[in-house]
Amino acid sequence: MASSFFMIGMIVLTQTVVGMLGNFSLLYSYIILHFMGYRLRSTDLILKHLIVANSLVLLSKGVPQTMAVFGWKYIRSDVGCKLLFFLHRVGRGVSIGSIGLLSVFQVITISPWNSRWAALKVTAPKYVVLSIFLCWILQMLVNVIFPFHITGKWNEKNITEERDFGYCISVVTDKTDDAMYAALLLFPDILCLGLTFCAGSSMVLILYRHKQQVQHIRRTDASSRSSPESRATKFILLLGSTFVYFYILSSIFQVLLALFDQPSRFLVDMCVITAACFPTVSPFLLLSHNSSVHRLYFALIRNAKSSVIMRKV
C-alpha cells in the first residue's frame, strides 16, 4: 500500500513539475516576444490565458495532493482549502472556455470572405479581450458557492457525512441540492464543449474544401505546402481534440467520485492525475507547433550567431 501511494505521489509530482516548467517556459516566451516588439495574433492572447489557467490547475491540485501523499495530510487552514478548490475550479473552467474561444476565433479567421462568418472577420479580433474577461468573471461567479462545501481537516465541527480529498474534506449535503449545483457547474462546460465541437467541425469542412481547391492548382508548388492559416487550424484542432479526450476521461472519474459518499483514496488520486493531464501536455504541444514561439527561437539563434561572429572579428 505504501509503495502504491509513493508511486501515485511521484506521478502527481512529475505532472506538476513538468507541467509548470512547460507553462512557465511558454509564458516567458510570450513575454519576450512582447518586449521584442513582435506583433502577436489575437489567438495568442487566448493562449496566454490558457497557460495561466493551466498553471492554476496544476498549482492548486498538484502541489497539495503531492504533499498529502507524502505525509502532510491536510492544509492547516480552512480558508486555504476553500481557496485551493476555488482556484482549481476557476482554472479548469477558464481552460475549457479558452479552448472554446480559440476554436471560434480560428474558424472566423480562416473562413472565406463569401461565407456567413465574413462580417465577423474584421470585428471579431476587437472582442478577444472582452471575451476572455467575461470567461474569467463567469467562472468566478459560477464557482463562488463551491468553497462553502469545502473545509479543512483540522476543523472541529461535527460533520456526519464527508468526502476525504486527502488534504481537505467536502461536506456531503442533500442529493437534490448537489444535483442542482452540479447542473449549474456543468452548463458552462457543456456550452464551451458545444462551441468547440461546432467550430472544430466547421474548421474541418473549410480545410476539406480548401484542399479540394488546391488540388486543381498545378503550375505552382502551393499545393505541396500548407498555408500558415492551415497549419494554425490543424494545430488548434489537435489541441482541441487533446483537450476533449482528457476532459472526458477526467469527467468519468469526477462522476464516479460524486457517486460515492466515501470514495476510495485511489479514486481521489485518479481524479487529480486525469485533471492534470491536459495542463501538463498542452504547453509542449504549443511549444512544438506555435509559430510565434518558433520566431522567438529563430531570433535568439540569429542573435547568438551574430554575437559569435562579432567576437571572432
Secondary structure, 3 states (H helix, E strand, C coil): CHHHHHHHHHHHHHHHHHHHHHHHHHHHHHHHHHHCCCCCCHHHHHHHHHHHHHHHHHHHHHHHHHHHHCCCCCCCCHHHHHHHHHHHHHHHHHHHHHHHHHHHHHHHHHCCCCCCCCCHHHHHHHHHHHHHHHHHHHHHHHCCCHHHHEEECCCCCCCCCEEECCCEEEECCCHHHHHHHHHHHHHHHHHHHHHHHHHHHHHHHHHHHHHHHHCCCCCCCHHHCCCHHHHHHHHHHHHHHHHHHHHHHHHHHHHHHHHCCCCCHHHHHHHHHHHCHHHHHHHHHHHHHCHHHHHHHHHHHHHHHHHHHHHHC
